[in-house]
């Protein structure tokens, strides 16, 4: 299995870093499943490819979520720094 196969399945380019991380996690999961279930099908390349695809989605979603949280945290900080005056009430 090569990165190009995964990119074709996902119909998008993926970074070498993302592929390496996903492949490592997928191999670990593959070993864990095989150790538990002892099914030979788990050790086939197509199965590993599916696990890599799953890990790429999980890693990408996690990174997206972390980036979104950081962006919101930064927005809150900038809003707080802009509003330094004490709240006032207007009767009119």
DACOR-V273901 format. One record per residue. SS is DSSP state (@ for helix, = for strand, . for the rest). PHI is phi in whole degrees, 0 to 359 (NA if undefined). Layout:
# DACOR-V273901
<<SS | PHI> <SS | PHI>>
This chain:
# DACOR-V273901
<<. | NA> <. | 231> <@ | 304> <@ | 301> <@ | 298> <@ | 292> <@ | 298> <@ | 293> <@ | 297> <@ | 275> <. | 57> <. | 201> <. | 279> <. | 232> <. | 288> <@ | 299> <@ | 297> <@ | 296> <@ | 298> <@ | 298> <@ | 295> <@ | 295> <@ | 296> <@ | 299> <@ | 295> <@ | 294> <@ | 296> <@ | 297> <@ | 294> <@ | 301> <@ | 297> <@ | 298> <@ | 296> <@ | 296> <@ | 299> <@ | 278> <@ | 254> <. | 57> <. | 265> <@ | 299> <@ | 302> <@ | 298> <@ | 270> <. | 281> <@ | 300> <@ | 297> <@ | 292> <@ | 298> <@ | 299> <@ | 295> <@ | 294> <@ | 296> <@ | 303> <@ | 299> <@ | 291> <@ | 297> <@ | 297> <@ | 295> <@ | 295> <@ | 297> <@ | 295> <@ | 298> <@ | 296> <@ | 300> <@ | 296> <@ | 295> <@ | 297> <@ | 296> <@ | 298> <@ | 296> <@ | 298> <@ | 294> <@ | 298> <@ | 294> <@ | 296> <@ | 297> <@ | 297> <@ | 291> <@ | 292> <@ | 294> <@ | 287> <@ | 283> <. | 260> <. | 264> <. | 279> <. | 287> <. | 297> <. | 235> <. | 247> <. | 248> <. | 279> <. | 280>>
